[in-house]
Amino acid sequence: MEQGTRIEIQVNGEARSAARGTSVDAFVAELGLRPEVVAIEVNDRLVRRDERGRTMLSDGDRIEVVTLVGGG
């Protein structure tokens, strides 16, 4: 693999990598999650759903993914 094509990130406290230039939207899809049922924080900042496509992940980012569960 060509050096510099991957970035190192933390997802819910676990080390992972992602392709350089990956948006939050693309990363959610890569995880196989439905975007409408997750909340995403990057470096302790909530990323609104309408911002996810233009918010790019960077090397060293800390991402928290919370799945919203409904019930009754």
For each residue, the residues with C-beta under 8 A, 3 or more apart:
1: 5 6
2: 5
3:
4: 20
5: 1 2 19 20
6: 1 17 18 19 20
7: 17 18 19 20 22 57 58 59 60 61
8: 15 16 17 59 60
9: 15 16 17 18 57 59 60 61 62 63
10: 13 14 15 16 61 62 63
11: 14 16 63 64 65
12: 63 64 65
13: 10
14: 10 11
15: 8 9 10
16: 8 9 10 11
17: 6 7 8 9
18: 6 7 9 22 27 30 57
19: 5 6 7 22
20: 4 5 6 7
21: 56
22: 7 18 19 26 27 30 56 57
23: 26 27 52 53 54 55 56 57
24: 27 28 40 42 47 51 52 53 55 56 57
25: 28 29 35 52 53
26: 22 23 29 30
27: 18 22 23 24 30 31 57 63
28: 24 25 31 33 35 38 40 52 65
29: 25 26 32 33 35
30: 18 22 26 27
31: 27 28 65
32: 29
33: 28 29 37 38 65 67
34: 37 38
35: 25 28 29 38 49 52
36: 49
37: 33 34 67 68 69
38: 28 33 34 35 65 66 67 68
39: 46 65 66 68
40: 24 28 46 47 52 63 64 65 66
41: 44 45 46 47 63 64 66
42: 24 45 47 55 57 61 62 63
43: 61 62
44: 41 62
45: 41 42
46: 39 40 41
47: 24 40 41 42 51 52 55
48: 51 52
49: 35 36 52
50:
51: 24 47 48 54 55
52: 23 24 25 28 35 40 47 48 49 55
53: 23 24 25
54: 23 51
55: 23 24 42 47 51 52
56: 21 22 23 24
57: 7 9 18 22 23 24 27 42 61 63
58: 7 61
59: 7 8 9
60: 7 8 9
61: 7 9 10 42 43 57 58
62: 9 10 42 43 44
63: 9 10 11 12 27 40 41 42 57
64: 11 12 40 41
65: 11 12 28 31 33 38 39 40
66: 38 39 40 41
67: 33 37 38
68: 37 38 39
69: 37
70:
71:
72:
